[in-house]
């Protein structure tokens, strides 16, 4: 059983997944930020691979990607930083990014190196379902990586069931059809999550986009297994002089 399945087997609710951008705020911040997140009690880490055109990300995460790229972060450098990270970090880690840099790196090479670290899965929002089924999914499975698809309130029930059948680890419920970081109407989000809950899907559901503080985290967790926080955390790191303390303060405000 891998770390993701183990997490969801042992914890059914209030799972906190936090997104951080590799190479942000400083070039060598990746592992210290991840270590601080684990020390603060985060259940799962979503590690963003910076890209110049991150379509699903709002301005805060885009700005963190721009800074990380300016800091010299690449996929190759990220794997260099992650080498041996499992000696310190035991929580599940998902790599989140976009197809263009992954294809430039070499898709199978990328999956092989991700599995070697080892990370636990991938989120690639611009990998279409058809290409996943026909070309890339078999490679991902060959290296034992989970793959997480995203669904939105506008996704049809038929497509939700299809994406749920293709996903392993969990299903990422985007709270609304917009970019990350925008405020959300949590009552509308809860109606959508209740609809997903009633479908009795194969995978646990984590909700993301617009989850930023304790009230929004608790509201999201009422009808999902947990929630994902990204932009609010990136903002908290922006001017952090002491990463460990800044992370601890932010996460204690959520928990």
FENBELKA-V460376 format. One record per pair of residues at least 4 apart in sequence whose ideal C-beta (glycine too) atoms are under 6 Angstrom apart, sorted by the first residue. I is the first residue (numbers start at 1). J is the second residue. Records with the same first field share a line. If there is no record, write none. Layout:
I = J + J
This chain:
1 = 5 + 6
2 = 120
3 = 92 + 120
4 = 92 + 120 + 146 + 169
7 = 92
8 = 204
11 = 15
13 = 221 + 225
14 = 221
15 = 43 + 225 + 226
16 = 42 + 43
17 = 44 + 46 + 206 + 228
18 = 37 + 42 + 229 + 233
19 = 46 + 48 + 230
20 = 33
21 = 48 + 50 + 64 + 65 + 68
22 = 30 + 47 + 49 + 73 + 78
23 = 27 + 68 + 71 + 73
24 = 64 + 67 + 68
25 = 29 + 237
27 = 71 + 72
29 = 33
30 = 81
31 = 35 + 85
32 = 243
33 = 243
34 = 45 + 89
35 = 88
36 = 243 + 244 + 247
37 = 42 + 45 + 247
38 = 89 + 91
40 = 247 + 248 + 251
44 = 92
45 = 91 + 93
46 = 94 + 96
47 = 93 + 95
48 = 96
49 = 97
50 = 65 + 68 + 69 + 73
51 = 98 + 101
54 = 62 + 65
56 = 125
57 = 61 + 62 + 179 + 180
58 = 179 + 180 + 181 + 231
60 = 181 + 231 + 234 + 235
61 = 180 + 230 + 231 + 234
64 = 234
68 = 73
73 = 77
75 = 101 + 105
79 = 113
82 = 117
85 = 89
92 = 120
93 = 119 + 120
94 = 121 + 123
95 = 114 + 119 + 122
96 = 123
98 = 126
99 = 103 + 124 + 126 + 127
102 = 110
103 = 107
105 = 110
108 = 139
111 = 139 + 140 + 143
112 = 143
114 = 119
115 = 143 + 144 + 145
120 = 146
121 = 145 + 146 + 169
122 = 145 + 147
123 = 148
125 = 150
127 = 132
131 = 135 + 136
132 = 136 + 137
133 = 137
140 = 145 + 147
146 = 168 + 169
148 = 167 + 169 + 170 + 172
149 = 163 + 167
150 = 172 + 174
151 = 155 + 160 + 163 + 173
152 = 174 + 177
153 = 192
154 = 177
155 = 159 + 160
164 = 171 + 201 + 202 + 203
167 = 171 + 203
170 = 203 + 204 + 206
171 = 203 + 205
173 = 205 + 207
174 = 209
175 = 184 + 189 + 207 + 209 + 210
176 = 184
178 = 182
180 = 209 + 230 + 231
181 = 231
182 = 210
184 = 189 + 210
186 = 219
190 = 223
193 = 223 + 224
194 = 223
196 = 205
197 = 223
204 = 225
205 = 224 + 225
206 = 226 + 228
207 = 220 + 224 + 227
208 = 228
211 = 216 + 217 + 220 + 227 + 229
212 = 216 + 232
214 = 254
217 = 227 + 254
220 = 224 + 227
221 = 227
229 = 233
236 = 250
240 = 246
